[in-house]
Amino acid sequence: MAKNFKELFDPRESKWGGISLPMFLCALIVVAIVVYVPFGLDKDGNPGSFLRPNFLIMFSALAVFGLLFGEIGDRIPFWNDYVGGGTILVFFVAAVFGTYGLVPDNFMNAVNVFYGKQPVNFLEMFIPALIVGSVLTVDRKTLIKSISGYIPLIIIGVIGASVGGIAVGLVFGKNPIDVMMNYVLPIMGGGTGAGAIPMSEMWSSKTGRPASEWFAFAISILSIANVIAIISGALLKKLGQAKPSLTGNGELIIDNAKEAIRDKEVEVKPELTDTTAAFILTGVLFMVAHILGELWSKLPIEFELHRLVFLILLTMFLNIANVVPDKIKAGAKRMQTFFSKHTIWILMAAVGFTTDVKEIGAALLPSNLLIALAIVFGAVGLIMLVARKMKFYPVEAAITAGLCMANRGGAGDVAVLGAADRMELMSFAQISSRIGGAMMLVLGSVLFSFFAK
């Protein structure tokens, strides 16, 4: 049954994240006071506030913001069906608030710390929890099959993106090499930190010009493609609903049902201690992944392998080796469900506040928009054409191997999967963003070596 606005304002209902309307309004007032009401002076003599930027307060403030616009967005006709509902509305409204200074600077600084500008941030907990929860609950045979088939699927997506981008670029008089270096590489390169930034350094070392010269356009075109990818995720969700034969409803491998990827949370009922153990296991695996990532960075190799790549590989190894007890796997599934279903709007609010909508506007020329569209749709189209022959569901394959290559890395993966309602595919999305991104760095190094001037 479609959600409606009336139930939001019924005091007898508890639709605001399980909170009744009177309680939610009280929470909203408290957050507004903490964020906006000046109080005293800070240590630099500037107007202070009641905001104490610790994890709990920022988690709760972003939760209230996310619930406000998320519940509304889930009830807007057409927007909910085709654009992404509350997830996308939270993102865009937060981006407008952050870009145009509708929240104080101290709140923005706290969001930056909470979300990702420091080593201790919510994203560093959110994504590992999804990865470990996803990979540990995948059937071993299916996991092995995905390893052998998924990387070629990413390569096929890059080929489709390149063909689409070059074809439309030629219409606007752009050189194919220019399209590859300045459009395909940043869009399909695994995001900003692990993609566009190291690519700009590669370009700078070859040309001798400032890295910011290449990066400025790259980040703009990547921002456009990121929005296209998010909206496309919502459209693919709708396509799956209209054509059930194209989707596995969150399962990537066609043979999943036959090879028994079972929900361990149903087969084995986890205790609270099992969920706690899974969370601790996630942290320990993340520590090992970080060590491996640091050691890799010391090797004389031109491209980076992010620590999340090692986290995926470690979790895959544990699953294939079958060394994790079923009860802890069930606890990992519950942990994953908590983060993917109950904290997504919190993270989308944080992502939005740290996104500059002016970056998108700066590159909104018709030619750039159409080339970006062609790159994203080229990847999605070719993947969907070959997915079933490779034993993947077309919708899930397009989302993970296509859209999650064409967004802004980890945060983009969250936004795309949130819009597509496919958060359980986070492990494959991370393979795209990280391993696929590393593959694009290699390609970029080769292209810049031969063609950058």
C-alpha positions as CSV (number, residue, x, y, z in Angstrom):
1,M,0.0,0.0,0.0
2,A,1.3,3.4,-1.0
3,K,2.4,5.7,1.8
4,N,0.3,8.8,2.4
5,F,0.9,12.2,4.1
6,K,-2.2,11.9,6.4
7,E,-0.6,9.1,8.5
8,L,2.4,11.3,9.2
9,F,0.2,13.8,11.1
10,D,-1.9,11.4,13.0
11,P,-0.9,11.6,16.7
12,R,-1.9,7.9,17.1
13,E,0.6,6.8,14.5
14,S,4.3,6.3,15.0
15,K,5.6,6.8,11.5
16,W,8.6,9.1,12.3
17,G,11.1,6.3,12.7
18,G,8.9,4.6,15.2
19,I,8.4,7.9,17.1
20,S,5.0,9.4,17.6
21,L,4.3,12.8,16.1
22,P,4.3,14.7,19.4
23,M,7.6,13.1,20.4
24,F,9.1,13.8,17.0
25,L,8.1,17.5,17.1
26,C,9.7,17.8,20.5
27,A,12.9,16.2,19.1
28,L,12.8,18.6,16.2
29,I,12.5,21.6,18.4
30,V,15.4,20.5,20.6
31,V,17.6,19.9,17.5
32,A,16.7,23.4,16.1
33,I,17.7,25.0,19.5
34,V,21.0,23.1,19.6
35,V,21.9,24.0,16.0
36,Y,20.6,27.5,15.6
37,V,20.2,29.3,19.0
38,P,23.4,31.3,19.9
39,F,24.7,30.9,23.3
40,G,27.8,32.5,24.8
41,L,31.2,32.7,23.0
42,D,33.5,30.0,21.8
43,K,37.2,29.8,22.6
44,D,38.0,32.2,19.7
45,G,35.5,34.8,20.9
46,N,32.9,34.1,18.2
47,P,29.2,33.5,19.0
48,G,28.8,30.0,20.5
49,S,25.9,27.6,20.6
50,F,24.5,24.6,22.5
51,L,26.0,22.2,20.0
52,R,28.4,19.7,21.4
53,P,29.8,18.0,18.3
54,N,30.2,14.4,19.7
55,F,29.1,11.3,17.9
56,L,25.8,10.8,19.8
57,I,24.5,14.4,19.3
58,M,25.5,14.5,15.6
59,F,23.9,11.0,15.1
60,S,20.7,12.2,16.7
61,A,20.6,15.6,14.9
62,L,21.2,14.1,11.5
63,A,18.6,11.4,12.3
64,V,15.9,14.0,13.1
65,F,16.8,15.8,9.8
66,G,16.7,12.6,7.9
67,L,13.4,11.5,9.3
68,L,11.8,14.8,8.6
69,F,12.6,14.9,4.9
70,G,12.9,11.1,4.4
71,E,9.3,10.4,5.6
72,I,8.1,13.3,3.4
73,G,10.1,12.2,0.4
74,D,8.7,8.7,0.6
75,R,5.2,10.1,0.2
76,I,5.7,12.5,-2.7
77,P,4.0,11.0,-5.9
78,F,6.4,10.4,-8.8
79,W,9.4,11.5,-6.7
80,N,9.0,8.3,-4.6
81,D,8.4,6.1,-7.6
82,Y,11.0,7.4,-10.0
83,V,13.6,9.6,-8.3
84,G,14.4,7.7,-5.1
85,G,11.9,8.9,-2.5
86,G,13.1,10.0,1.0
87,T,16.7,8.9,0.4
88,I,17.2,11.3,-2.5
89,L,15.2,14.1,-0.9
90,V,17.3,14.0,2.3
91,F,20.4,14.2,0.1
92,F,19.3,17.1,-2.0
93,V,17.8,19.2,0.8
94,A,20.9,18.7,3.0
95,A,23.1,19.7,0.0
96,V,21.1,22.9,-0.4
97,F,21.4,23.6,3.3
98,G,25.1,23.0,3.3
99,T,25.9,24.9,0.1
100,Y,23.9,28.0,0.8
101,G,24.8,28.4,4.5
102,L,21.4,27.5,5.9
103,V,23.1,25.9,8.9
104,P,25.9,27.4,11.1
105,D,29.6,26.8,10.3
106,N,30.1,24.9,13.6
107,F,27.4,22.4,12.6
108,M,29.0,22.0,9.2
109,N,32.4,21.4,10.8
110,A,30.8,18.8,13.1
111,V,29.2,17.0,10.1
112,N,32.5,16.9,8.3
113,V,34.0,15.1,11.3
114,F,31.1,12.8,11.7
115,Y,30.9,11.9,8.0
116,G,34.4,11.6,6.7
117,K,37.0,14.3,7.2
118,Q,38.7,12.5,10.1
119,P,39.8,8.9,10.5
120,V,37.0,8.4,13.1
121,N,33.7,8.8,11.3
122,F,30.4,7.2,10.7
123,L,31.1,6.1,7.1
124,E,34.1,4.1,8.4
125,M,31.7,2.1,10.5
126,F,28.7,2.0,8.1
127,I,30.4,0.5,5.0
128,P,32.5,-2.2,6.9
129,A,29.4,-3.4,8.7
130,L,27.6,-3.7,5.3
131,I,30.5,-5.5,3.7
132,V,31.1,-8.0,6.4
133,G,27.3,-8.6,6.8
134,S,26.8,-9.1,3.1
135,V,29.8,-11.2,2.3
136,L,29.5,-13.6,5.3
137,T,25.9,-14.4,4.4
138,V,26.6,-15.3,0.8
139,D,26.6,-19.0,-0.1
140,R,30.2,-20.1,-0.7
141,K,29.6,-21.6,-4.1
142,T,27.9,-18.4,-5.3
143,L,30.7,-16.3,-3.9
144,I,33.3,-18.3,-5.8
145,K,31.2,-17.9,-9.0
146,S,30.9,-14.1,-8.5
147,I,34.6,-13.8,-8.3
148,S,35.2,-15.5,-11.6
149,G,32.4,-13.6,-13.4
150,Y,32.1,-10.2,-11.7
151,I,35.4,-8.6,-12.7
152,P,34.8,-9.3,-16.4
153,L,31.3,-7.7,-16.0
154,I,33.0,-4.5,-14.7
155,I,35.3,-4.5,-17.7
156,I,32.3,-4.9,-20.0
157,G,30.7,-1.9,-18.3
158,V,33.8,0.3,-18.9
159,I,33.7,-0.7,-22.6
160,G,30.1,0.3,-22.8
161,A,30.8,3.6,-21.1
162,S,33.7,4.3,-23.4
163,V,31.7,3.5,-26.6
164,G,28.7,5.6,-25.4
165,G,30.8,8.6,-24.3
166,I,32.9,8.6,-27.5
167,A,29.9,8.3,-29.8
168,V,28.1,11.3,-28.2
169,G,31.4,13.2,-27.9
170,L,31.9,13.0,-31.6
171,V,28.5,14.6,-32.2
172,F,29.9,17.6,-30.2
173,G,33.2,17.6,-32.0
174,K,35.2,16.2,-29.2
175,N,38.3,14.0,-29.7
176,P,37.8,10.4,-28.5
177,I,41.0,10.6,-26.5
178,D,39.7,13.8,-24.8
179,V,36.5,12.0,-24.0
180,M,38.4,9.1,-22.5
181,M,40.8,11.2,-20.4
182,N,38.4,13.9,-19.2
183,Y,35.0,12.2,-19.1
184,V,35.3,8.4,-18.9
185,L,38.3,8.2,-16.5
186,P,36.8,10.5,-13.8
187,I,33.3,9.1,-14.1
188,M,34.3,5.4,-14.0
189,G,37.4,5.9,-11.8
190,G,36.1,4.9,-8.4
191,G,35.1,8.3,-6.9
192,T,37.0,11.3,-5.8
193,G,39.6,10.3,-3.2
194,A,40.6,7.0,-4.8
195,G,40.0,8.1,-8.4
196,A,39.9,11.7,-9.5
197,I,42.5,12.9,-7.0
198,P,45.3,10.4,-7.9
199,M,44.4,10.7,-11.6
200,S,44.9,14.5,-11.3
201,E,48.3,13.8,-9.9
202,M,49.2,11.5,-12.7
203,W,48.0,14.1,-15.2
204,S,50.1,16.8,-13.5
205,S,53.3,14.7,-13.4
206,K,52.9,14.1,-17.1
207,T,52.0,17.7,-18.2
208,G,53.8,19.7,-15.6
209,R,50.7,21.8,-15.0
210,P,48.8,22.1,-11.7
211,A,46.8,19.0,-10.8
212,S,43.8,21.3,-10.0
213,E,43.5,22.2,-13.7
214,W,42.4,18.7,-14.6
215,F,40.7,18.1,-11.3
216,A,38.3,21.1,-11.5
217,F,36.5,19.7,-14.6
218,A,36.8,16.1,-13.4
219,I,35.0,16.7,-10.2
220,S,32.2,18.6,-12.0
221,I,31.6,16.0,-14.6
222,L,31.8,13.3,-11.9
223,S,29.2,15.2,-9.8
224,I,26.8,15.2,-12.8
225,A,27.4,11.5,-13.4
226,N,26.9,10.8,-9.7
227,V,23.4,12.4,-9.8
228,I,22.6,10.5,-13.0
229,A,23.7,7.3,-11.4
230,I,21.6,7.9,-8.3
231,I,18.5,8.7,-10.3
232,S,19.2,5.7,-12.6
233,G,19.3,3.5,-9.5
234,A,15.8,4.5,-8.7
235,L,14.7,4.0,-12.3
236,L,16.2,0.5,-12.4
237,K,14.3,-0.3,-9.2
238,K,11.1,0.7,-11.0
239,L,12.2,-1.4,-14.1
240,G,12.6,-4.4,-11.8
241,Q,9.1,-3.9,-10.4
242,A,7.6,-3.6,-13.9
243,K,9.7,-6.5,-15.4
244,P,10.3,-9.1,-12.6
245,S,12.2,-11.4,-14.9
246,L,15.1,-8.8,-15.0
247,T,15.7,-8.7,-11.3
248,G,16.7,-10.9,-8.4
249,N,15.2,-8.5,-5.9
250,G,18.6,-7.8,-4.3
251,E,20.3,-11.0,-5.4
252,L,23.0,-10.6,-8.1
253,I,23.6,-14.3,-9.1
254,I,20.8,-15.9,-11.0
255,D,21.5,-19.3,-9.4
256,N,21.2,-18.0,-5.9
257,A,17.9,-19.6,-5.2
258,K,19.1,-23.0,-6.4
259,E,22.4,-22.8,-4.7
260,A,20.8,-21.8,-1.4
261,I,22.0,-18.4,-0.4
262,R,19.9,-18.6,2.7
263,D,19.2,-15.9,5.2
264,K,21.1,-17.0,8.3
265,E,18.9,-14.7,10.4
266,V,16.0,-16.9,9.5
267,E,17.7,-20.3,9.8
268,V,19.6,-19.4,13.0
269,K,18.2,-16.9,15.5
270,P,21.1,-14.7,16.7
271,E,21.4,-13.6,20.3
272,L,22.5,-10.1,21.1
273,T,25.9,-11.5,22.0
274,D,26.1,-12.9,18.4
275,T,25.5,-9.5,16.9
276,T,28.1,-8.0,19.3
277,A,30.6,-10.7,18.3
278,A,29.9,-9.9,14.6
279,F,30.5,-6.2,15.2
280,I,33.8,-7.0,17.0
281,L,34.8,-9.3,14.2
282,T,34.1,-6.5,11.7
283,G,36.4,-4.2,13.7
284,V,39.2,-6.7,13.9
285,L,39.0,-7.5,10.1
286,F,39.0,-3.8,9.4
287,M,42.2,-3.5,11.5
288,V,43.9,-6.2,9.4
289,A,42.6,-4.7,6.2
290,H,44.1,-1.3,7.2
291,I,47.5,-2.9,8.0
292,L,47.5,-4.6,4.6
293,G,46.5,-1.3,2.9
294,E,49.3,0.5,4.6
295,L,51.8,-2.2,3.6
296,W,50.5,-2.1,0.0
297,S,51.1,1.7,-0.1
298,K,54.8,1.2,0.6
299,L,55.3,-1.1,-2.4
300,P,56.6,0.5,-5.6
301,I,53.3,0.1,-7.4
302,E,51.6,3.0,-9.3
303,F,48.0,2.4,-8.1
304,E,46.3,2.3,-4.8
305,L,44.4,-0.7,-3.3
306,H,42.1,0.8,-0.7
307,R,41.7,-1.0,2.7
308,L,38.1,-1.8,1.9
309,V,39.4,-4.0,-1.0
310,F,41.4,-6.0,1.6
311,L,38.4,-6.1,3.9
312,I,36.3,-7.6,1.1
313,L,39.0,-10.1,0.3
314,L,39.5,-11.1,3.9
315,T,35.8,-11.6,4.5
316,M,35.5,-13.6,1.3
317,F,38.4,-15.8,2.5
318,L,36.7,-16.5,5.9
319,N,33.4,-17.3,4.1
320,I,35.0,-19.6,1.6
321,A,37.1,-21.3,4.3
322,N,33.8,-21.7,6.3
323,V,35.5,-20.8,9.6
324,V,32.9,-18.4,11.0
325,P,30.1,-20.1,13.1
326,D,26.6,-19.8,11.7
327,K,25.4,-17.8,14.8
328,I,28.0,-15.1,14.2
329,K,27.0,-15.0,10.5
330,A,23.4,-14.5,11.7
331,G,24.6,-11.8,14.0
332,A,26.4,-10.2,11.1
333,K,23.2,-10.2,9.0
334,R,21.3,-8.5,11.8
335,M,24.2,-5.9,12.1
336,Q,24.0,-5.3,8.3
337,T,20.2,-4.9,8.5
338,F,20.5,-2.3,11.3
339,F,22.9,-0.1,9.3
340,S,21.3,-0.6,5.8
341,K,17.7,-0.1,6.9
342,H,17.7,2.1,9.9
343,T,20.6,4.5,9.5
344,I,20.5,5.2,5.7
345,W,18.8,8.6,6.1
346,I,21.4,9.7,8.7
347,L,24.2,8.9,6.3
348,M,22.4,10.5,3.4
349,A,22.0,13.7,5.4
350,A,25.7,13.8,6.2
351,V,26.6,13.1,2.5
352,G,24.3,15.9,1.4
353,F,25.6,18.5,3.8
354,T,29.1,17.9,2.5
355,T,28.1,18.1,-1.2
356,D,28.4,21.4,-3.0
357,V,25.5,21.7,-5.5
358,K,27.4,24.5,-7.2
359,E,29.8,21.9,-8.5
360,I,27.0,20.3,-10.4
361,G,25.7,23.6,-11.8
362,A,29.2,24.6,-13.0
363,A,29.4,21.8,-15.5
364,L,25.7,21.7,-16.5
365,L,26.3,22.4,-20.2
366,P,24.1,20.4,-22.6
367,S,27.2,18.7,-24.2
368,N,28.6,17.7,-20.8
369,L,25.3,16.5,-19.6
370,L,24.7,14.4,-22.7
371,I,28.2,12.9,-22.7
372,A,27.8,12.0,-19.0
373,L,24.4,10.4,-19.7
374,A,25.9,8.4,-22.6
375,I,28.7,7.1,-20.4
376,V,26.4,6.0,-17.6
377,F,23.8,4.6,-19.9
378,G,26.4,2.9,-22.1
379,A,27.8,1.1,-19.1
380,V,24.3,0.1,-17.9
381,G,23.0,-0.9,-21.4
382,L,25.9,-3.2,-22.3
383,I,25.9,-4.8,-18.9
384,M,22.2,-5.5,-19.1
385,L,22.7,-7.0,-22.6
386,V,25.3,-9.6,-21.4
387,A,24.3,-10.1,-17.8
388,R,22.0,-13.0,-18.1
389,K,24.5,-14.9,-20.3
390,M,27.0,-14.4,-17.5
391,K,24.5,-15.7,-14.9
392,F,23.7,-12.3,-13.4
393,Y,20.4,-10.6,-13.0
394,P,20.4,-7.6,-15.4
395,V,19.1,-5.0,-12.9
396,E,21.4,-5.9,-10.1
397,A,24.3,-6.3,-12.5
398,A,23.7,-2.8,-14.0
399,I,23.4,-1.3,-10.5
400,T,26.6,-2.8,-9.1
401,A,29.0,-3.1,-12.1
402,G,27.6,-0.1,-13.9
403,L,26.2,2.6,-11.6
404,C,28.6,1.9,-8.7
405,M,31.5,2.5,-11.1
406,A,30.0,5.8,-12.3
407,N,29.4,7.4,-8.9
408,R,31.6,9.2,-6.3
409,G,33.0,6.1,-4.5
410,G,31.8,4.9,-1.1
411,A,29.3,7.7,-0.5
412,G,28.0,7.3,-4.0
413,D,27.6,3.6,-3.5
414,V,25.4,4.3,-0.5
415,A,23.3,6.8,-2.5
416,V,22.9,4.6,-5.5
417,L,22.0,1.4,-3.5
418,G,19.7,3.4,-1.3
419,A,17.8,4.8,-4.3
420,A,17.6,1.3,-5.8
421,D,16.7,-0.2,-2.5
422,R,19.5,-2.7,-2.9
423,M,21.7,-2.0,0.1
424,E,22.5,-5.7,0.4
425,L,24.7,-5.4,-2.7
426,M,27.2,-3.2,-0.9
427,S,30.0,-5.8,-1.1
428,F,29.7,-5.9,-4.9
429,A,29.4,-2.1,-5.1
430,Q,32.6,-1.8,-3.1
431,I,34.4,-4.2,-5.5
432,S,33.3,-1.9,-8.3
433,S,34.4,1.3,-6.6
434,R,37.7,-0.1,-5.3
435,I,39.0,-2.8,-7.5
436,G,37.3,-1.3,-10.6
437,G,38.6,2.1,-9.6
438,A,42.1,0.7,-9.3
439,M,41.8,-0.8,-12.8
440,M,40.8,2.7,-14.0
441,L,43.9,4.2,-12.4
442,V,46.0,1.8,-14.4
443,L,44.2,2.8,-17.6
444,G,44.5,6.4,-16.7
445,S,48.3,6.1,-16.2
446,V,48.6,4.5,-19.6
447,L,46.4,7.1,-21.4
448,F,48.1,10.1,-19.7
449,S,51.5,8.7,-20.6
450,F,50.7,8.6,-24.2
451,F,48.3,11.4,-24.8
452,A,48.3,14.1,-22.0
453,K,49.9,17.3,-23.2
